[in-house]
Each structure stands twice: as structure tokens, then as C-alpha cells.
Amino acid sequence: MPTWHTSAQLRTIIISDLRHAAIPALILTALLGTQSAYAAASHDYTITVDAELSRLDVTARFGGTINDIAARSRSAARFLIDANNCDSGKAVEIRGRRMLLAGTEIRCLTYSVDLAKIIRAEKRNESLAAHNVIASPTTWMWRPPLDTDDEIAVAFRLPEAVNVSVPWKKIDALDKTYRLTASPQSGSAIAVFGRFDTVVTHVASMDLTITLLQAANETATAAIVEWIRDTAKNIMLAYGRFPNPDASVVVFPVEGKSRRGESAVLFGRVVRDGGESVELLIDASQPIESSYGDWTATHEFAHLMLPYVHREQRWISEGFAQYYQNVLLARAGHYAQQFAWQKLHDGLARGHTSVPDLSPNEAAAGDERSGRMKIYWSGAALALLADIELRGRPDGEESLDVVLDRFQQCCLPSARTWTGIELFTKFDMLIDEPLFMDLYRRYADATGFPDVGPLLAQLGVTLDGDTVRLSDDAELAEIRAAITAQRYTEEPGN
């Protein structure tokens, strides 16, 4: 049987630095030229939290001359109590969400933040137990900008029995010290202070760290952990391992938010802000067993197979996750093959009718609600087209799984935002004959929707009324079966 154990510490995702990412040659040359004259900076922050969780006191020591430091939240100044030069004791000038340091030669400053006020302003705290509080670092972490190799070592000084959860790489488990590095900042990461369960469970070659807020009873906790383990194993059915070897998951339990018989999973998202974390909202009143066939967590974990893609090309990342959530749930045995292809067929049909006058790039740049199906299924159509083309090549050695495997080895996790062109250019570098940029040029800025109907017919995916039927006599039936055939992940020692 697989084992899991409880830890008082949260492990975090390691973000690889920018030099591992794929960039077109001219851009890469320009970046390297800039970096040759750039010296990486290392800074040290000590963050002290009082016993009442009402105040944060920060001492920041800089590894070089700093012109200013800033907080990401526009409301951060509301929570600031004071900020002073460590040596002189003089107050630091505050302008909006920036502390101005230019010309002062400050290498050390202290500042204090009203944590209780941040907690009251955070609506998510209303659903948590009193001993768990969320306080996003965007509201209390005033820091210099971080370039490729810059880092901040953050040491927390916490009261006894109080834990901290942040999505940063852990340096010292006993000392609660973390390393904050550059990241795409795709959203606002959370920090949690208080008393909560942190479970570290081993899945194949990685440790999966799960923070469970508002701790449930032991039976519920164990069931949630096993479900998340199972979902992580779904993702490994793409190429045999998890895309990030040191993964972080935060579970927010709420009560009575879903109807009886529905999945317990209400919402999920991936945040890449100082680290990669997956946040899941769970209805604790529903049995977690109802969620094994739910796509939400598999979809979010599938996002980690790609880097953060620019918002105006998010149809690529959303679409690839849509494609893989169905493929991987079939491989795991949670979906029958017919059901998986029904889901894919129906989703592609919804994408086909969604905002037909817009291209995928236009839909992604506009209002997500009106073009949601175009955004979520255009990329899935391209993923399907690419997968079938690769699998049908004479050597038969490539597939979308293989491309993502090679991409993970070279380029993930990534500390930067990628454009669709950069991503597909890199994909083409990883295969024998280019394919992805041709698909991008054909469809990214074209109105309508990729015509996948003929391809589905070749795969033996046909309709009988509204029901998908699978034909084993179709031209590409073997390829269709290979994509969604049930697979198994062997764990070391089993």
C-alpha cells in the first residue's frame, strides 16, 4: 500500500531559472547580452509574527544598492504601520505601494504591517476556522524586483504551535526558511498562518505536499490525501512522472456548497507566484469518493505540463488541459473510452459554435464569459490535431505525450511567461519534423474553429443521435484506442 505521513512544514515548488526556458534566437541573444553585465542579487528577510497573529515585523537586508521596494497589492499601504532605516532609525519615504530608497544607500530597513487588518479584509478567512488565517504576500511583502537569478531568503519567526504555508522553495525545514525567486506572477499566492495539517505523501519519484486548512477529522483527511494522490498519478500517465517534482497543493474545505450527489470539488486554480501551487475548494460535507471521476483537479494538475502562457494565448494552456483531463481520466480508468470521446466530441462541438466571428487569440483577449468555450476548446482541437499527426507519422515514435516529456526535461518548471509562438517554436525544436507553428499560423488568428469533424470520423468517433459510437474498423481506430487506453503507473518498490 502507498504510504503518507504528516509534517508540520510545507514544501514548495522549485522554480527553474530563465536560462532553461525556450526563447527565439534573437530574443535569447538580447537577453544573454543583458545578463552578461548583470550581477545577481541575494537579499535576506526575517519575518516575525506575534502570538495573536495581529502584526508582522519585517527586517530586510539587501545584497546590493536598491532604488525602491514595492508591494504588489494596491492596498498594501493601508496595512503598513511604519518603515525605517535600520541604522539611522529615520523613516523611509512611502509613495503609493513603493518605498523610495534611491540616494539613501539603505542596505537594511525594518517595517511593520497590521496583520489583523489584512485578515479582516480577506474574505476567504470567513470560511476558515479561527486558528487558520490567509494573508497574501502581495499585501505584506515589500521587496525589490527579482531578475533571473535574484533571490530572497525569507526566514519566519513564529510563535509556538503556529505554522506557515507559502508556495516558495524551502531552504531549511526546521528554521522555516524559504527562497523566493522570479516567477510569472500569474495570480496572487496565499500565505497561511495558524494551526493546520500539512501532509507529505510520496507518489512515485516525488513528494507531494498537501496543506489542509480548517482540518477535518482523520478519516476525511486521509480520504482527501488519497484522492489527491490518485489525481497526481493521473497526470503521470502522460509520460511517467509529475511535471513538477516538488508539488504544492492547498485544500480549502467549505461546508454545504454543492448539491447532494455532486462532486465534492467546487473549484480549482493554479497560481504561479514565487512558486507553483494548486488550490482546490472542497465541500467537506460531500464524500470525497464522489470526486474520483471529477475533472477539476486533473485539469488543474494538467496545467503544470505547460509553463505559464501569456493571457492572450491562454486558449493554448486551457485547451491542452481540456484535452488531457479527458485523455488521462480514461487512461486511469475513471472514464470509459466511449465516455472520454463523448466528452471530447461534445466539448469540441461547443467550441465550434462559440463566438464564430472571433479567432482564438481574439477570444482570449476579450471577455472570457462570452468566448469561454472558444478559449477552452480551440487549444484542445489543436492538441488533438497535433497528437494524431504525430502518432500517424511513419516512424510511429512521437506523440503529444513525447513532446511534453521532452519539454518537461528541458524547460520546466519555468520562471517566466511564454507567448504561444515561443511555446510552439520550442515544441517544433523537440520533434523530427516541425508541426506546431504551422498549426498556430493556420488557426490562432483565424475566425471560426478548427474543422476536426473529418478527423473524428477517421478515428471512428461517430454520432448515433447525440451519443458517440466508437468504430474499430475506422482508418485511425488504433490511434484512437492508443490515446485513451487504460494504463497503470508503477510506484518504486511495488
C-alpha positions in Angstrom: 0.0 0.0 0.0 1.2 3.6 -0.7 2.2 5.5 2.4 1.8 9.1 3.5 3.0 11.0 6.6 2.2 14.3 8.3 4.7 17.1 8.6 4.5 20.5 10.3 6.2 22.1 7.4 5.1 23.0 3.9 7.3 22.0 1.0 7.2 24.2 -2.1 7.8 24.1 -5.8 11.2 24.8 -7.2 11.2 27.4 -10.0 13.9 26.8 -12.5 15.6 30.0 -13.8 15.1 31.6 -17.1 18.1 30.2 -18.9 16.3 26.8 -19.0 13.3 28.4 -20.9 12.9 28.3 -24.7 13.2 31.7 -26.4 13.6 32.5 -30.1 17.2 33.1 -31.1 17.1 36.9 -31.4 15.3 37.3 -28.1 17.7 34.9 -26.4 20.7 36.7 -27.8 19.4 40.0 -26.5 18.7 38.5 -23.0 22.1 36.9 -22.8 23.7 40.2 -23.7 21.8 42.0 -20.9 22.6 39.3 -18.4 26.4 39.4 -19.1 26.5 42.8 -17.4 24.1 41.9 -14.6 25.1 40.6 -11.2 22.5 38.5 -9.4 21.4 39.9 -6.1 20.6 38.0 -2.9 18.6 39.5 -0.1 17.6 38.3 3.4 14.3 38.9 5.1 13.3 38.0 8.6 9.5 38.0 9.3 8.3 37.9 12.9 4.7 37.1 13.6 3.2 37.8 17.1 1.3 35.3 19.1 -2.1 36.9 18.4 -1.5 36.9 14.6 -2.1 40.6 14.6 1.2 42.0 13.4 4.1 41.3 11.1 7.6 42.8 11.8 10.0 42.6 8.9 13.7 43.2 8.7 15.1 43.3 5.1 18.8 43.2 4.4 19.7 43.9 0.7 22.6 42.3 -1.2 23.2 45.4 -3.3 22.0 49.0 -3.8 18.3 49.2 -4.1 16.4 52.2 -5.5 13.0 51.1 -4.2 10.9 48.2 -3.0 7.3 47.6 -3.7 4.3 45.5 -2.7 2.1 44.0 -5.4 -1.2 44.8 -3.8 -2.6 48.3 -4.5 -4.0 48.4 -1.0 -0.7 47.4 0.8 0.0 50.9 2.1 -3.3 50.7 4.1 -1.8 47.9 6.2 1.7 49.4 6.7 2.4 50.7 10.2 5.9 52.1 9.8 9.1 51.7 7.8 12.6 52.8 9.0 16.3 52.7 8.1 17.8 50.1 10.4 21.0 52.1 11.0 19.7 55.7 11.4 16.2 54.9 12.5 14.9 57.5 10.0 11.5 56.9 8.4 11.5 55.7 4.8 9.5 57.7 2.3 6.3 55.9 1.1 4.7 56.7 -2.2 1.7 54.5 -3.0 2.9 50.9 -2.9 6.6 51.9 -3.1 9.2 52.6 -0.5 11.7 55.1 -2.1 15.3 54.2 -1.3 17.3 55.9 -4.1 20.1 58.0 -2.9 19.9 56.8 0.7 22.3 53.9 0.4 20.0 51.8 2.6 21.1 48.2 3.0 18.8 47.4 5.8 15.3 48.5 6.7 12.6 47.5 9.1 8.8 47.8 8.5 5.7 46.6 10.3 2.4 45.5 9.0 -1.1 45.3 10.6 -1.7 41.6 10.0 -5.1 41.7 11.8 -6.3 44.3 9.4 -5.2 42.2 6.4 -7.0 39.2 7.9 -10.3 41.2 8.3 -10.0 42.4 4.7 -9.5 38.9 3.3 -13.0 37.4 2.6 -11.7 33.9 2.3 -11.0 33.9 6.0 -14.7 33.9 6.7 -14.9 30.2 5.7 -11.9 29.1 7.7 -11.6 28.1 11.3 -10.4 30.9 13.6 -7.0 29.4 14.0 -6.3 29.5 10.2 -5.8 32.9 8.5 -4.9 33.8 5.0 -2.8 36.9 4.3 -1.5 37.2 0.8 2.2 38.1 0.5 1.1 40.8 -2.0 -0.2 42.8 1.0 2.8 42.5 3.3 5.9 41.5 1.2 7.6 44.8 0.1 10.5 43.7 -1.9 12.9 44.6 -4.8 12.1 43.3 -8.3 13.6 39.9 -8.9 15.6 39.2 -12.1 16.5 35.8 -13.4 19.0 34.7 -10.7 17.9 37.0 -7.9 16.5 35.5 -4.8 15.3 36.5 -1.3 15.9 34.2 1.6 12.8 34.5 3.9 13.1 33.3 7.5 9.9 33.2 9.5 9.9 33.6 13.3 6.6 32.2 14.5 5.0 31.6 17.9 5.0 28.1 19.2 2.4 25.8 17.5 1.9 28.3 14.7 2.8 27.1 11.2 3.2 28.9 7.9 2.3 27.8 4.4 3.9 29.7 1.4 4.5 28.5 -2.2 8.2 29.1 -2.0 11.1 26.7 -2.1 12.1 25.6 1.4 15.7 26.1 2.4 15.6 24.9 6.0 12.7 22.9 7.3 13.5 23.4 11.0 14.2 27.1 10.7 11.1 27.8 8.5 13.3 29.5 5.9 12.3 29.8 2.2 13.8 31.0 -1.1 11.7 33.5 -3.1 12.7 33.7 -6.7 11.4 35.2 -10.0 8.1 33.8 -11.3 5.4 34.7 -13.8 3.1 36.1 -11.0 0.1 34.8 -12.8 -2.1 35.4 -9.7 -1.8 36.3 -6.0 -0.3 33.5 -4.0 -1.6 32.9 -0.5 0.2 32.6 2.8 -1.5 30.8 5.6 -0.7 31.2 9.3 -2.0 29.1 12.1 -2.7 25.5 13.0 -3.4 23.3 10.1 -2.4 19.9 8.7 0.4 19.5 6.2 0.7 16.1 4.7 3.7 15.0 2.6 2.9 11.9 0.5 5.2 10.1 -1.8 4.0 9.5 -5.3 6.5 7.5 -7.4 9.6 9.8 -7.7 8.2 12.9 -6.0 7.0 14.2 -2.7 3.5 15.8 -3.0 2.8 18.3 -0.2 -0.8 19.0 0.7 -1.9 21.7 3.1 -5.3 21.1 4.5 -6.9 24.2 6.0 -9.6 24.0 8.7 -8.6 20.5 9.4 -11.2 17.8 9.0 -11.3 14.6 11.1 -8.7 11.9 10.4 -10.9 9.8 8.2 -11.8 12.8 6.0 -8.2 14.0 5.9 -6.9 10.5 4.8 -9.6 10.3 2.1 -8.7 13.7 0.7 -5.0 12.8 0.6 -5.6 9.6 -1.2 -7.8 11.3 -3.7 -5.1 13.9 -4.4 -2.5 11.2 -4.7 -4.8 9.4 -7.3 -5.1 12.7 -9.3 -1.4 13.2 -9.3 -1.0 9.6 -10.6 -3.4 10.5 -13.4 -1.0 13.2 -14.6 1.9 10.8 -14.6 0.0 8.7 -17.2 1.1 11.3 -19.8 4.9 10.5 -19.6 5.6 8.6 -16.4 6.3 11.4 -13.9 4.7 14.5 -12.5 5.7 17.7 -14.4 7.0 19.4 -11.2 8.9 17.1 -8.8 8.2 19.1 -5.7 4.5 19.9 -5.8 2.3 22.0 -3.5 -1.5 21.7 -3.1 -3.7 23.8 -0.8 -7.1 22.5 0.1 -9.9 24.9 1.3 -12.7 22.9 2.9 -16.2 24.6 3.0 -19.5 23.1 4.1 -22.7 22.5 2.1 -21.8 24.4 -1.1 -22.7 21.5 -3.5 -25.9 19.6 -4.1 -26.3 16.0 -2.8 -24.6 13.5 -5.1 -22.4 16.1 -6.8 -18.6 16.1 -6.7 -17.1 17.5 -3.6 -14.7 19.6 -5.8 -16.1 23.0 -6.3 -13.2 25.0 -7.8 -9.6 24.8 -8.6 -6.8 27.0 -9.9 -3.1 27.1 -10.5 -1.1 30.0 -9.1 2.5 30.7 -10.2 3.7 33.4 -7.8 7.0 32.7 -6.3 6.3 29.0 -6.8 3.6 26.8 -8.4 0.7 25.8 -6.3 -2.7 24.2 -7.0 -5.6 25.5 -4.9 -8.7 23.3 -4.5 -12.0 24.2 -2.9 -13.7 21.1 -1.4 -17.2 20.7 0.0 -16.3 18.8 3.2 -19.9 17.7 3.6 -19.7 15.6 0.5 -17.8 12.2 0.4 -14.6 12.7 -1.4 -15.1 9.4 -3.1 -17.6 11.2 -5.4 -14.7 13.2 -6.9 -12.6 10.4 -8.4 -14.4 10.9 -11.8 -14.4 14.7 -11.5 -12.2 16.5 -14.0 -11.4 19.7 -11.9 -8.2 18.6 -10.1 -6.9 16.6 -13.1 -7.4 19.7 -15.3 -5.5 21.9 -12.8 -2.6 19.5 -12.5 -2.5 19.2 -16.3 -1.8 22.9 -16.5 1.6 22.1 -14.9 2.6 20.3 -18.1 3.0 23.7 -19.7 4.6 26.9 -18.5 2.5 29.9 -17.8 1.3 31.1 -21.2 0.5 34.8 -21.9 -3.1 35.6 -21.1 -3.9 36.5 -24.7 -2.8 33.0 -25.7 -4.4 31.2 -22.7 -6.6 29.2 -25.2 -3.5 27.1 -25.6 -2.9 26.2 -22.0 -6.6 25.9 -21.2 -7.2 23.8 -24.3 -4.3 21.4 -23.7 -5.6 20.9 -20.1 -9.1 20.2 -21.5 -7.7 17.6 -23.9 -5.6 15.9 -21.3 -8.2 15.9 -18.5 -10.3 13.6 -20.6 -7.5 11.5 -22.0 -5.9 11.0 -18.6 -9.1 10.1 -16.8 -9.7 7.5 -19.5 -6.1 6.1 -19.1 -6.7 6.0 -15.3 -9.9 4.0 -15.7 -12.2 6.7 -14.3 -13.7 7.3 -17.7 -14.7 4.5 -20.1 -13.2 5.1 -23.6 -16.6 5.9 -25.1 -17.3 8.4 -22.3 -14.0 10.1 -22.8 -14.6 10.6 -26.6 -18.2 11.7 -25.9 -16.8 14.4 -23.6 -14.2 15.4 -26.2 -16.7 15.4 -29.0 -19.3 17.4 -27.1 -16.7 20.0 -25.9 -15.3 20.4 -29.4 -18.9 21.0 -30.7 -19.4 23.7 -28.1 -16.2 25.3 -29.1 -17.3 25.2 -32.8 -20.4 27.3 -32.0 -18.8 29.7 -29.6 -18.2 33.3 -30.9 -17.6 32.1 -34.5 -16.6 35.6 -35.6 -13.6 35.6 -33.3 -10.2 33.9 -33.6 -8.8 32.1 -30.6 -6.4 35.0 -29.9 -9.3 37.5 -30.2 -11.5 35.4 -27.9 -8.7 35.1 -25.3 -8.0 38.9 -25.4 -11.7 39.7 -24.9 -14.5 38.9 -22.5 -13.9 35.3 -21.2 -17.5 34.7 -20.4 -18.8 35.2 -24.0 -15.9 33.3 -25.5 -15.3 30.7 -22.8 -16.0 27.7 -25.0 -13.8 29.1 -27.8 -11.0 29.7 -25.3 -11.2 26.3 -23.7 -11.7 24.1 -26.8 -9.7 25.8 -29.6 -6.5 24.6 -27.8 -8.0 21.2 -27.3 -8.7 20.9 -31.0 -5.0 21.8 -31.8 -3.8 19.3 -29.2 -5.9 16.6 -30.9 -4.7 17.5 -34.4 -1.1 17.5 -33.3 -1.4 14.2 -31.4 -3.0 12.4 -34.3 -0.5 13.9 -36.8 2.5 12.8 -34.6 1.2 9.4 -33.9 0.5 8.8 -37.6 4.0 9.6 -38.9 5.9 6.7 -40.5 8.3 6.1 -37.6 5.5 6.0 -35.1 7.8 7.1 -32.3 6.3 10.6 -31.5 3.1 11.8 -29.9 1.9 14.8 -27.9 3.0 12.8 -24.7 6.5 12.6 -26.1 6.7 16.3 -26.9 5.6 17.2 -23.4 8.0 14.7 -21.9 10.9 16.3 -23.8 9.6 19.8 -23.0 9.5 19.0 -19.3 13.0 17.7 -19.3 14.4 20.9 -20.9 12.2 23.7 -19.7 10.0 23.1 -16.6 9.3 24.5 -14.2 9.7 27.9 -15.8 10.1 31.2 -14.1 8.7 33.4 -16.9 5.7 34.0 -19.1 5.8 32.4 -22.5 4.0 33.5 -25.7 2.2 31.0 -27.8 4.7 31.5 -30.6 7.6 30.8 -28.2 6.0 27.7 -26.9 5.1 26.2 -30.2 8.5 27.2 -31.7 10.1 25.2 -28.8 7.8 22.3 -29.4 8.9 22.2 -33.1 12.5 22.1 -31.9 11.8 18.9 -30.0 10.4 16.8 -32.8 11.8 15.4 -36.0 9.6 17.5 -38.4 8.0 20.8 -37.4 4.3 20.8 -36.9 3.1 23.2 -34.1 3.9 26.6 -35.7 2.1 25.5 -38.8 -1.0 24.8 -36.7 -0.5 28.2 -34.9 -0.3 30.1 -38.2 -3.4 28.3 -39.5 -5.7 28.7 -36.5 -4.5 31.3 -33.9 -5.7 34.3 -35.7 -8.4 32.7 -37.9 -12.1 33.1 -37.2 -14.2 30.1 -36.7 -12.9 26.8 -35.3 -10.5 24.1 -36.4 -12.5 21.6 -38.5 -12.0 18.4 -36.6 -15.0 16.6 -37.9 -13.3 14.6 -40.7 -10.5 13.6 -38.2 -13.0 12.4 -35.7 -14.6 10.3 -38.4 -11.2 8.8 -39.3 -10.8 8.0 -35.7 -14.1 6.1 -35.7 -15.8 8.7 -33.5 -19.3 9.0 -34.9 -22.8 10.1 -33.7 -25.9 8.0 -33.2 -28.3 10.8 -32.3 -26.5 12.6 -29.6 -24.5 9.5 -28.5 -20.9 8.9 -29.6 -20.2 5.4 -31.1 -16.7 4.1 -31.5 -15.9 2.1 -34.6 -12.9 -0.3 -34.5 -13.0 -0.5 -38.3 -12.1 3.1 -38.8 -8.9 4.2 -40.5 -7.3 5.6 -37.4 -9.1 3.4 -34.8 -5.9 2.0 -33.4 -4.5 5.5 -32.8 -7.8 6.5 -31.1 -7.6 3.4 -28.8 -3.9 4.1 -28.0 -4.7 7.6 -26.9 -7.3 6.6 -24.3 -6.3 3.0 -23.5 -6.2 2.3 -19.7 -2.7 2.4 -18.3 -1.0 1.9 -15.0 1.7 3.7 -13.0 4.1 1.6 -11.1 5.5 3.0 -8.0 9.1 2.1 -6.9 9.1 -0.9 -4.7 5.7 -2.1 -5.8 
